[in-house]
Amino acid sequence: MNHRITRAGVALLALAALALSACSAPTEAAPEPSSATDAWPRTVTLDDRTVTIDETPQRVVALSTETGDIALELIGHERVAAVSHGSITDGAGNQIAEAELVDTALPAGTNPDPEQILALDPDLVLMTSRHEGEQDAANVLSKAGVPALIFDSSDFESIDAVMAAVETIGSALGAESTASDIVSSLTKQQEHVLDAIADDPINSTVLLLMSRGGRQFVQSASSTMSTLVEQAGGTVIGASDGAVPAGPESIVAANPDVIIVEDFQGAGLSPFSELLESGALADVPAIADDATVTVSASIASGTSGTRTVEGLEAIASILHPDAEL
């Protein structure tokens, strides 16, 4: 019985009863990549969970765009068995060329199919848990003995958080050296931006808008773009614990100096044309002073990954137009 057949058998038992007794035949160890610095098996800690990985992963399945993009940046497509649809979507994925070389792109959705995942014979699953369906899939994977690193959305909301995720995934993949190089580069880029604006204190208030499904929203106070605005010295206003509908009344009440619109998949300002052209907003400083701008979601969102530092630079240049960035 080979490794693939054993995994498939385990998958069927996991799906039928969500409880199984381990049964696996010895397998020939895959060669470790030159970047691995520690012996296998190894234990990786994420938040309050520990995951043991027996050997260098050769069939990585990434269920979220952000985890898939980081894995592809660390090891390329050869050891990645599947990525999410977002990783091959313009305006969402940031490693599209590599992602398109991966054999399987899983369909978009909030309810991953455990049977489909296990049929890919993964030896490591990377995911971001946002919904109940993803939690259910994680439980099945755990019962099937498949190691899974389950990130939270907050693990990608800031540059520092992204760097921590890169290090964690790098350790899980045996790609510590590459992860260290990426983190070093991000640290230098971040420090360059912060040094450039350090002597330019501002008191600009900023309203952040986004569009989904034909509806306009004020971004959450915990969004990636919110954290970048605060890091760049601006003050985010009008935001709450989650995204809320945007309308003339809420914008007038916020009275922002600057409005930053998330450019989602190249749509730019077009989803907001009617809203921002409302006569009720004529006296809002951001409208009166023509201080309404866009920043691409590809560099300033929960899926911008290692490009998030580019988002910081873009926002800093908006709030500090005279800074040498």
C-alpha positions as CSV (number, residue, x, y, z in Angstrom):
1,M,0.0,0.0,0.0
2,N,1.6,3.3,-1.0
3,H,1.3,6.7,0.7
4,R,-1.4,8.0,-1.6
5,I,-3.7,5.0,-1.1
6,T,-3.3,5.1,2.7
7,R,-4.2,8.8,2.7
8,A,-7.2,8.2,0.6
9,G,-8.4,5.4,2.9
10,V,-7.9,7.7,5.9
11,A,-9.9,10.4,4.1
12,L,-12.9,8.0,3.6
13,L,-12.9,7.0,7.3
14,A,-12.6,10.7,8.4
15,L,-15.6,11.7,6.3
16,A,-17.7,8.8,7.3
17,A,-17.2,9.0,11.1
18,L,-15.0,12.0,11.8
19,A,-13.1,9.6,13.9
20,L,-10.4,7.1,12.8
21,S,-7.7,4.9,14.0
22,A,-4.3,5.7,12.5
23,C,-3.1,3.2,9.9
24,S,-0.2,4.1,7.7
25,A,2.6,2.2,6.0
26,P,6.2,3.3,6.1
27,T,7.0,5.6,3.3
28,E,10.3,6.6,1.7
29,A,11.4,10.0,3.1
30,A,11.5,12.8,0.5
31,P,14.8,14.6,0.2
32,E,15.0,17.8,2.2
33,P,15.5,21.1,0.3
34,S,18.8,22.8,0.8
35,S,17.1,25.6,2.7
36,A,16.0,23.3,5.6
37,T,18.0,24.1,8.7
38,D,16.5,21.7,11.3
39,A,15.9,18.0,11.4
40,W,12.4,16.6,10.7
41,P,10.0,16.0,12.2
42,R,9.5,19.5,13.6
43,T,6.9,21.3,15.5
44,V,5.5,24.6,14.4
45,T,3.6,26.9,16.7
46,L,0.9,29.3,15.5
47,D,-0.9,31.3,18.2
48,D,-1.8,28.7,20.9
49,R,-1.7,25.7,18.6
50,T,1.2,23.4,17.8
51,V,1.5,21.4,14.6
52,T,3.9,18.5,14.0
53,I,5.2,18.0,10.5
54,D,6.9,14.7,9.9
55,E,9.0,15.5,6.8
56,T,9.6,18.2,4.2
57,P,6.2,18.9,2.7
58,Q,5.9,18.0,-1.0
59,R,2.2,18.4,-1.6
60,V,1.1,21.7,0.0
61,V,-2.5,22.7,-0.3
62,A,-3.3,26.4,0.3
63,L,-6.9,27.2,0.9
64,S,-6.5,31.0,1.1
65,T,-5.0,33.5,-1.2
66,E,-2.7,35.0,1.4
67,T,-1.2,31.7,2.6
68,G,-0.9,30.4,-1.0
69,D,0.9,33.5,-2.2
70,I,3.4,33.3,0.7
71,A,4.1,29.6,0.0
72,L,4.6,30.3,-3.7
73,E,7.0,33.1,-2.9
74,L,8.9,30.8,-0.5
75,I,9.2,27.6,-2.6
76,G,7.7,28.2,-6.0
77,H,5.0,26.0,-7.5
78,E,6.8,22.6,-7.6
79,R,5.8,21.5,-4.1
80,V,2.3,23.2,-4.1
81,A,-0.5,20.8,-5.1
82,A,-3.3,23.3,-5.0
83,V,-4.1,27.0,-4.4
84,S,-7.2,29.0,-4.0
85,H,-8.9,30.7,-6.9
86,G,-7.8,34.1,-5.6
87,S,-4.2,33.2,-6.2
88,I,-4.8,33.1,-10.0
89,T,-7.1,36.1,-10.1
90,D,-5.8,39.5,-11.3
91,G,-6.1,42.1,-8.5
92,A,-6.2,39.4,-5.8
93,G,-3.2,37.1,-6.1
94,N,0.4,38.5,-6.0
95,Q,2.2,35.4,-7.3
96,I,0.0,34.7,-10.3
97,A,2.7,33.5,-12.7
98,E,3.7,30.8,-10.2
99,A,0.1,30.1,-9.1
100,E,-0.9,29.3,-12.7
101,L,1.7,26.5,-12.8
102,V,0.0,24.8,-9.9
103,D,-2.1,21.8,-11.0
104,T,-5.3,22.6,-9.1
105,A,-7.0,25.9,-8.3
106,L,-9.8,25.4,-5.8
107,P,-13.1,27.2,-6.4
108,A,-13.9,30.3,-4.4
109,G,-16.2,29.8,-1.4
110,T,-16.5,29.7,2.3
111,N,-17.2,26.0,2.8
112,P,-14.1,24.0,1.7
113,D,-14.9,20.4,0.8
114,P,-12.8,18.2,3.1
115,E,-13.2,15.2,0.6
116,Q,-11.8,17.3,-2.2
117,I,-8.9,18.5,-0.1
118,L,-8.0,15.0,1.2
119,A,-8.3,13.7,-2.4
120,L,-5.3,15.9,-3.2
121,D,-3.2,13.8,-0.8
122,P,-1.8,16.9,1.0
123,D,1.0,16.6,3.5
124,L,0.5,20.2,4.7
125,V,-2.6,22.4,4.5
126,L,-2.4,26.2,4.9
127,M,-5.6,28.1,5.5
128,T,-7.1,31.3,6.9
129,S,-10.1,30.6,9.1
130,R,-12.9,33.2,8.6
131,H,-16.1,31.1,8.5
132,E,-17.7,28.1,10.2
133,G,-17.2,26.0,7.1
134,E,-13.4,26.5,7.2
135,Q,-13.4,25.5,10.9
136,D,-15.3,22.3,10.0
137,A,-12.8,21.5,7.3
138,A,-9.9,22.1,9.7
139,N,-11.5,19.6,12.2
140,V,-11.8,16.9,9.5
141,L,-8.2,17.5,8.5
142,S,-7.1,17.2,12.1
143,K,-9.0,13.9,12.5
144,A,-7.4,12.6,9.3
145,G,-3.9,13.3,10.6
146,V,-3.1,16.0,8.0
147,P,-1.0,18.8,9.5
148,A,-2.7,22.1,9.0
149,L,-1.6,25.7,9.8
150,I,-4.8,27.7,10.5
151,F,-4.2,31.4,10.4
152,D,-6.6,34.2,11.5
153,S,-7.4,37.2,9.3
154,S,-5.6,39.4,11.8
155,D,-2.4,37.5,10.9
156,F,-2.3,39.5,7.6
157,E,-3.5,43.0,8.8
158,S,-0.1,44.6,9.2
159,I,3.4,44.4,7.8
160,D,4.7,43.0,11.1
161,A,2.0,40.4,11.1
162,V,2.7,39.4,7.5
163,M,6.4,39.1,8.4
164,A,5.5,36.7,11.3
165,A,3.3,34.7,8.9
166,V,6.2,34.4,6.5
167,E,8.5,33.1,9.2
168,T,5.9,30.6,10.4
169,I,5.2,29.2,6.9
170,G,8.9,29.3,6.1
171,S,9.5,27.0,9.1
172,A,6.7,24.7,8.1
173,L,8.1,24.4,4.6
174,G,11.8,24.1,5.5
175,A,12.4,27.4,3.8
176,E,13.7,29.4,6.7
177,S,16.6,31.0,4.8
178,T,14.3,32.4,2.1
179,A,11.8,33.5,4.7
180,S,14.6,35.3,6.6
181,D,15.6,37.1,3.4
182,I,12.0,38.2,2.7
183,V,11.6,39.5,6.3
184,S,14.9,41.4,6.1
185,S,13.9,43.1,2.9
186,L,10.4,44.0,4.2
187,T,12.0,45.4,7.4
188,K,14.3,47.6,5.5
189,Q,11.5,48.9,3.2
190,Q,9.3,49.6,6.2
191,E,12.0,51.5,8.0
192,H,12.8,53.5,5.0
193,V,9.2,54.8,4.7
194,L,8.9,55.5,8.4
195,D,12.2,57.3,8.5
196,A,11.2,59.5,5.5
197,I,8.0,60.7,7.3
198,A,9.3,60.8,10.8
199,D,9.9,64.6,10.8
200,D,6.5,65.4,9.2
201,P,3.8,65.1,11.8
202,I,0.3,65.5,10.4
203,N,-3.2,65.6,11.8
204,S,-5.1,64.4,8.7
205,T,-8.3,62.5,9.2
206,V,-8.9,59.7,6.7
207,L,-12.1,57.9,5.6
208,L,-11.6,54.5,3.9
209,L,-14.1,53.2,1.4
210,M,-14.5,49.8,-0.3
211,S,-17.0,48.2,-2.6
212,R,-18.2,44.6,-2.7
213,G,-21.1,43.1,-4.6
214,G,-22.2,46.5,-6.0
215,R,-22.5,48.0,-2.5
216,Q,-20.2,50.7,-0.9
217,F,-18.8,50.4,2.6
218,V,-16.7,52.2,5.1
219,Q,-13.8,49.8,5.9
220,S,-13.4,48.2,9.3
221,A,-11.1,49.8,11.9
222,S,-9.1,46.6,11.8
223,S,-8.6,46.4,8.0
224,T,-5.1,46.3,6.6
225,M,-5.6,49.7,5.0
226,S,-6.6,51.2,8.4
227,T,-3.5,49.9,10.1
228,L,-1.4,51.3,7.2
229,V,-3.0,54.8,7.5
230,E,-2.3,54.8,11.2
231,Q,1.2,53.7,10.7
232,A,1.7,56.5,8.2
233,G,0.5,59.1,10.7
234,G,-3.1,59.6,9.6
235,T,-6.2,59.2,11.8
236,V,-8.8,56.8,10.5
237,I,-12.4,58.0,11.2
238,G,-15.9,56.7,10.6
239,A,-14.8,53.1,11.0
240,S,-16.2,50.6,13.4
241,D,-15.5,46.9,14.3
242,G,-16.7,45.8,10.9
243,A,-17.5,47.2,7.5
244,V,-20.6,49.4,7.5
245,P,-22.6,50.8,4.6
246,A,-21.4,54.1,3.2
247,G,-23.8,56.9,2.4
248,P,-23.8,60.7,2.1
249,E,-24.9,61.1,5.8
250,S,-22.0,59.0,7.2
251,I,-19.4,60.8,5.0
252,V,-20.7,64.2,6.0
253,A,-20.6,63.1,9.7
254,A,-17.1,61.9,9.4
255,N,-16.0,65.1,7.5
256,P,-12.6,63.6,6.5
257,D,-9.6,65.5,5.2
258,V,-8.8,62.6,2.9
259,I,-10.8,59.8,1.4
260,I,-9.0,56.7,0.3
261,V,-10.9,54.3,-1.9
262,E,-9.8,50.7,-2.2
263,D,-9.2,50.0,-5.9
264,F,-10.6,46.5,-6.0
265,Q,-9.5,44.5,-9.0
266,G,-9.0,47.6,-11.1
267,A,-12.5,49.1,-10.6
268,G,-10.9,52.4,-9.3
269,L,-13.4,55.1,-8.3
270,S,-16.2,53.9,-10.7
271,P,-18.2,52.1,-8.0
272,F,-18.3,55.3,-6.0
273,S,-19.0,57.9,-8.7
274,E,-22.6,58.5,-7.8
275,L,-21.9,58.6,-4.1
276,L,-18.9,60.9,-4.2
277,E,-20.7,63.3,-6.7
278,S,-23.6,63.8,-4.3
279,G,-24.2,67.5,-3.7
280,A,-24.5,66.8,0.0
281,L,-20.7,66.2,0.1
282,A,-19.7,69.4,-1.6
283,D,-18.4,71.0,1.7
284,V,-16.6,67.8,3.0
285,P,-12.9,68.8,3.0
286,A,-11.8,65.7,1.1
287,I,-14.3,66.5,-1.7
288,A,-13.8,70.3,-1.7
289,D,-10.0,69.9,-1.8
290,D,-10.0,67.1,-4.4
291,A,-8.4,64.8,-1.9
292,T,-10.1,61.6,-2.9
293,V,-7.6,59.0,-4.1
294,T,-7.4,55.2,-4.7
295,V,-5.0,52.6,-3.4
296,S,-5.0,49.2,-4.9
297,A,-6.2,46.3,-2.9
298,S,-3.3,44.3,-4.3
299,I,-0.9,46.3,-2.0
300,A,-3.2,47.3,0.9
301,S,-5.6,44.5,1.9
302,G,-5.7,41.3,3.8
303,T,-4.4,39.5,0.7
304,S,-1.6,41.9,-0.2
305,G,0.9,39.7,1.7
306,T,4.5,40.8,1.3
307,R,3.4,43.7,-1.0
308,T,1.7,45.4,2.0
309,V,4.9,47.4,2.5
310,E,4.2,48.9,-0.9
311,G,0.8,49.9,0.4
312,L,2.5,51.7,3.3
313,E,4.6,53.6,0.9
314,A,1.6,54.5,-1.3
315,I,-0.4,55.8,1.7
316,A,2.6,57.6,3.1
317,S,3.1,59.4,-0.2
318,I,-0.6,60.5,-0.1
319,L,-0.5,61.9,3.5
320,H,3.1,63.2,3.2
321,P,3.4,64.5,-0.4
322,D,6.7,66.2,0.2
323,A,8.4,63.2,1.8
324,E,11.3,61.7,-0.2
325,L,10.0,58.2,-0.6
